[in-house]
Amino acid sequence: MSKKPRPYTGSYVAHICKKCGCMFIAEDYTKATAIPPTWRYCKSCCEKMGIDYNQQTPYRNRTPEERQKAKEKAERLKQAREIKNQNK
């Protein structure tokens, strides 16, 4: 199953890397609903983590399978936080 291409808005926007916090310029796929967007990794962080920089997608452009996986991960993190807070 191939992914739909991301909708490119025709403009660029400053992003903040969600790992190292640096600011970089990249294509605007979200119509800059959050300024500056923080959903993307910079190229150097992608290289370090072995992620394809061009395959990153904002949440709303994910496939249903990717969304379900993200929801499950968020739920596991929420449960881990609750357990950690109970043990304090």
MDTraj code that builds the backbone (N, CA, C; nanometers):
import mdtraj as md
import numpy as np

residues = "MET SER LYS LYS PRO ARG PRO TYR THR GLY SER TYR VAL ALA HIS ILE CYS LYS LYS CYS GLY CYS MET PHE ILE ALA GLU ASP TYR THR LYS ALA THR ALA ILE PRO PRO THR TRP ARG TYR CYS LYS SER CYS CYS GLU LYS MET GLY ILE ASP TYR ASN GLN GLN THR PRO TYR ARG ASN ARG THR PRO GLU GLU ARG GLN LYS ALA LYS GLU LYS ALA GLU ARG LEU LYS GLN ALA ARG GLU ILE LYS ASN GLN ASN LYS".split()
xyz = np.array([
    [0.0840, -0.1167, 0.0000],
    [0.0000, 0.0000, 0.0000],
    [0.0890, 0.1236, 0.0000],
    [0.0716, 0.2106, -0.0973],
    [0.1547, 0.3302, -0.1037],
    [0.0859, 0.4462, -0.0343],
    [0.1672, 0.5349, 0.0151],
    [0.1154, 0.6515, 0.0861],
    [0.0699, 0.7575, -0.0126],
    [-0.0311, 0.8352, 0.0282],
    [-0.0703, 0.9506, -0.0504],
    [0.0395, 1.0546, -0.0387],
    [0.0658, 1.1287, -0.1468],
    [0.1636, 1.2366, -0.1316],
    [0.1109, 1.3435, -0.0373],
    [0.2014, 1.4033, 0.0365],
    [0.1626, 1.5089, 0.1291],
    [0.1194, 1.6314, 0.0496],
    [0.0201, 1.7041, 0.0960],
    [-0.0235, 1.8238, 0.0235],
    [0.0725, 1.9393, 0.0510],
    [0.1454, 1.9791, -0.0505],
    [0.2395, 2.0906, -0.0372],
    [0.1644, 2.2198, -0.0631],
    [0.1746, 2.3143, 0.0294],
    [0.0984, 2.4386, 0.0190],
    [0.1637, 2.5414, -0.0725],
    [0.2860, 2.5133, -0.1185],
    [0.3535, 2.6056, -0.2082],
    [0.4399, 2.7082, -0.1368],
    [0.4540, 2.6971, -0.0069],
    [0.5357, 2.7933, 0.0664],
    [0.6278, 2.7198, 0.1635],
    [0.7169, 2.7965, 0.2237],
    [0.8103, 2.7429, 0.3216],
    [0.7845, 2.8098, 0.4562],
    [0.8218, 2.7399, 0.5627],
    [0.7998, 2.7920, 0.6966],
    [0.9163, 2.7472, 0.7860],
    [0.9454, 2.8256, 0.8875],
    [1.0480, 2.7868, 0.9843],
    [0.9900, 2.6788, 1.0751],
    [1.0656, 2.5734, 1.0970],
    [1.0275, 2.4645, 1.1864],
    [1.1247, 2.4609, 1.3033],
    [1.0828, 2.4018, 1.4121],
    [1.1727, 2.3743, 1.5240],
    [1.1855, 2.2226, 1.5343],
    [1.3094, 2.1748, 1.5350],
    [1.3344, 2.0309, 1.5426],
    [1.2807, 1.9782, 1.6754],
    [1.2051, 1.8685, 1.6693],
    [1.1473, 1.8158, 1.7931],
    [1.2468, 1.7353, 1.8761],
    [1.3710, 1.7171, 1.8267],
    [1.4726, 1.6490, 1.9065],
    [1.5739, 1.7475, 1.9642],
    [1.6377, 1.8279, 1.8771],
    [1.7462, 1.9151, 1.9255],
    [1.7030, 2.0593, 1.9461],
    [1.5861, 2.0984, 1.8960],
    [1.5355, 2.2333, 1.9179],
    [1.5893, 2.3391, 1.8240],
    [1.6690, 2.2992, 1.7241],
    [1.7205, 2.3996, 1.6304],
    [1.6086, 2.4433, 1.5349],
    [1.6255, 2.5597, 1.4747],
    [1.5252, 2.6109, 1.3812],
    [1.5775, 2.5919, 1.2397],
    [1.4899, 2.5472, 1.1484],
    [1.5286, 2.5274, 1.0094],
    [1.4094, 2.5592, 0.9194],
    [1.4380, 2.5859, 0.7927],
    [1.3351, 2.6196, 0.6942],
    [1.3002, 2.4939, 0.6149],
    [1.1714, 2.4672, 0.5983],
    [1.1271, 2.3505, 0.5224],
    [0.9909, 2.3792, 0.4597],
    [0.9469, 2.2889, 0.3747],
    [0.8183, 2.3021, 0.3081],
    [0.7056, 2.3076, 0.4112],
    [0.6014, 2.3795, 0.3781],
    [0.4861, 2.3928, 0.4674],
    [0.3785, 2.2945, 0.4239],
    [0.3575, 2.1889, 0.5048],
    [0.2552, 2.0889, 0.4752],
    [0.1328, 2.1040, 0.5646],
    [0.1371, 2.1945, 0.6621],
    [0.0269, 2.2072, 0.7571],
    [-0.0407, 2.3430, 0.7522],
    [-0.0051, 2.4236, 0.6541],
    [-0.0556, 2.5606, 0.6438],
    [-0.0215, 2.6378, 0.7704],
    [0.0915, 2.6011, 0.8314],
    [0.1471, 2.6679, 0.9491],
    [0.0428, 2.6948, 1.0562],
    [-0.0296, 2.5906, 1.0966],
    [-0.1293, 2.6052, 1.2019],
    [-0.0639, 2.6322, 1.3365],
    [0.0583, 2.5874, 1.3551],
    [0.1357, 2.6188, 1.4749],
    [0.2629, 2.6875, 1.4286],
    [0.2866, 2.8065, 1.4751],
    [0.4035, 2.8805, 1.4280],
    [0.5037, 2.8890, 1.5407],
    [0.6243, 2.8454, 1.5244],
    [0.6705, 2.7567, 1.4186],
    [0.6310, 2.6118, 1.4487],
    [0.6062, 2.5322, 1.3441],
    [0.5677, 2.3923, 1.3661],
    [0.6794, 2.3139, 1.4344],
    [0.6419, 2.2163, 1.5138],
    [0.7400, 2.1353, 1.5874],
    [0.7215, 1.9863, 1.5631],
    [0.6612, 1.9477, 1.4527],
    [0.6332, 1.8061, 1.4282],
    [0.7444, 1.7372, 1.3517],
    [0.8494, 1.8067, 1.3151],
    [0.9489, 1.7543, 1.2230],
    [1.0886, 1.7532, 1.2859],
    [1.1732, 1.6590, 1.2405],
    [1.3134, 1.6545, 1.2796],
    [1.3977, 1.7276, 1.1751],
    [1.5072, 1.7909, 1.2171],
    [1.5984, 1.8553, 1.1214],
    [1.6774, 1.7466, 1.0481],
    [1.7463, 1.7860, 0.9398],
    [1.8192, 1.6879, 0.8588],
    [1.9291, 1.6174, 0.9375],
    [2.0009, 1.6920, 1.0213],
    [2.1104, 1.6273, 1.0957],
    [2.0565, 1.5254, 1.1965],
    [1.9461, 1.5560, 1.2627],
    [1.8870, 1.4585, 1.3563],
    [1.8347, 1.3363, 1.2812],
    [1.7762, 1.3584, 1.1634],
    [1.7285, 1.2453, 1.0825],
    [1.8428, 1.1539, 1.0446],
    [1.9562, 1.2135, 1.0054],
    [2.0731, 1.1328, 0.9693],
    [2.1216, 1.0524, 1.0886],
    [2.1276, 1.1141, 1.2066],
    [2.1743, 1.0459, 1.3273],
    [2.0811, 0.9312, 1.3665],
    [1.9494, 0.9504, 1.3452],
    [1.8519, 0.8484, 1.3862],
    [1.8214, 0.7496, 1.2741],
    [1.8718, 0.7746, 1.1532],
    [1.8466, 0.6843, 1.0414],
    [1.7070, 0.6989, 0.9826],
    [1.6479, 0.8189, 0.9957],
    [1.5135, 0.8462, 0.9435],
    [1.5266, 0.9168, 0.8098],
    [1.4396, 0.8849, 0.7153],
    [1.4365, 0.9555, 0.5876],
    [1.3711, 1.0916, 0.6094],
    [1.4482, 1.1974, 0.5939],
    [1.4005, 1.3337, 0.6186],
    [1.2751, 1.3660, 0.5378],
    [1.2693, 1.3209, 0.4132],
    [1.1575, 1.3553, 0.3245],
    [1.0315, 1.2743, 0.3493],
    [1.0378, 1.1712, 0.4323],
    [0.9200, 1.0882, 0.4582],
    [0.8447, 1.1271, 0.5847],
    [0.8872, 1.2320, 0.6545],
    [0.8180, 1.2756, 0.7756],
    [0.6832, 1.3361, 0.7375],
    [0.5816, 1.3057, 0.8157],
    [0.4488, 1.3609, 0.7874],
    [0.3854, 1.4135, 0.9142],
    [0.3113, 1.5238, 0.9041],
    [0.2370, 1.5697, 1.0209],
    [0.1253, 1.4711, 1.0526],
    [0.0738, 1.4770, 1.1745],
    [-0.0254, 1.3794, 1.2205],
    [-0.1447, 1.3669, 1.1268],
    [-0.1967, 1.4782, 1.0795],
    [-0.3192, 1.4683, 0.9999],
    [-0.2966, 1.4109, 0.8608],
    [-0.1720, 1.3960, 0.8173],
    [-0.1438, 1.3355, 0.6872],
    [-0.1051, 1.1887, 0.6989],
    [-0.1149, 1.1326, 0.8177],
    [-0.0785, 0.9931, 0.8370],
    [-0.1891, 0.9007, 0.7868],
    [-0.1485, 0.7773, 0.7553],
    [-0.2457, 0.6761, 0.7165],
    [-0.3209, 0.6315, 0.8419],
    [-0.4366, 0.5673, 0.8271],
    [-0.5094, 0.5188, 0.9456],
    [-0.4255, 0.4247, 1.0319],
    [-0.3399, 0.3429, 0.9690],
    [-0.2547, 0.2524, 1.0458],
    [-0.1533, 0.3310, 1.1285],
    [-0.0948, 0.4355, 1.0681],
    [0.0015, 0.5175, 1.1408],
    [-0.0653, 0.5924, 1.2556],
    [-0.1868, 0.6384, 1.2342],
    [-0.2593, 0.7081, 1.3407],
    [-0.2892, 0.6139, 1.4565],
    [-0.3301, 0.4914, 1.4261],
    [-0.3603, 0.3939, 1.5308],
    [-0.2343, 0.3621, 1.6104],
    [-0.1220, 0.3457, 1.5406],
    [0.0042, 0.3173, 1.6082],
    [0.0431, 0.4334, 1.6999],
    [0.0241, 0.5566, 1.6540],
    [0.0560, 0.6740, 1.7354],
    [-0.0354, 0.6823, 1.8576],
    [-0.1636, 0.6503, 1.8404],
    [-0.2565, 0.6516, 1.9531],
    [-0.2171, 0.5477, 2.0581],
    [-0.1792, 0.4290, 2.0119],
    [-0.1379, 0.3240, 2.1045],
    [-0.0120, 0.3653, 2.1805],
    [0.0824, 0.4275, 2.1108],
    [0.2044, 0.4733, 2.1761],
    [0.1732, 0.5801, 2.2802],
    [0.0849, 0.6742, 2.2452],
    [0.0467, 0.7799, 2.3386],
    [-0.0208, 0.7210, 2.4627],
    [-0.1028, 0.6197, 2.4435],
    [-0.1702, 0.5556, 2.5563],
    [-0.0696, 0.4857, 2.6475],
    [0.0301, 0.4176, 2.5884],
    [0.1341, 0.3525, 2.6696],
    [0.2128, 0.4561, 2.7496],
    [0.2453, 0.5687, 2.6865],
    [0.3182, 0.6743, 2.7570],
    [0.2347, 0.7327, 2.8704],
    [0.1053, 0.7489, 2.8467],
    [0.0161, 0.8017, 2.9498],
    [0.0120, 0.7072, 3.0696],
    [0.0008, 0.5772, 3.0427],
    [-0.0018, 0.4787, 3.1502],
    [0.1299, 0.4777, 3.2269],
    [0.2419, 0.4904, 3.1555],
    [0.3726, 0.4925, 3.2215],
    [0.3856, 0.6151, 3.3118],
    [0.3352, 0.7308, 3.2657],
    [0.3393, 0.8519, 3.3483],
    [0.2554, 0.8346, 3.4740],
    [0.1380, 0.7739, 3.4599],
    [0.0510, 0.7521, 3.5759],
    [0.1183, 0.6611, 3.6775],
    [0.1822, 0.5557, 3.6305],
    [0.2517, 0.4634, 3.7201],
    [0.3659, 0.5357, 3.7899],
    [0.4415, 0.6166, 3.7137],
    [0.5530, 0.6915, 3.7716],
    [0.5033, 0.7884, 3.8787],
    [0.3910, 0.8565, 3.8523],
    [0.3360, 0.9501, 3.9496],
    [0.2824, 0.8804, 4.0751],
    [0.2320, 0.7601, 4.0612],
    [0.1823, 0.6840, 4.1758],
    [0.2965, 0.6398, 4.2662],
    [0.4137, 0.6162, 4.2056],
    [0.5284, 0.5676, 4.2817],
    [0.6054, 0.6786, 4.3515],
    [0.5658, 0.8030, 4.3334],
    [0.6356, 0.9148, 4.3990],
    [0.5979, 0.9250, 4.5433],
])
top = md.Topology()
chain = top.add_chain()
for i, resn in enumerate(residues, 1):
    res = top.add_residue(resn, chain, resSeq=i)
    for name in ("N", "CA", "C"):
        top.add_atom(name, md.element.get_by_symbol(name[0]), res)
traj = md.Trajectory(xyz[None], top)
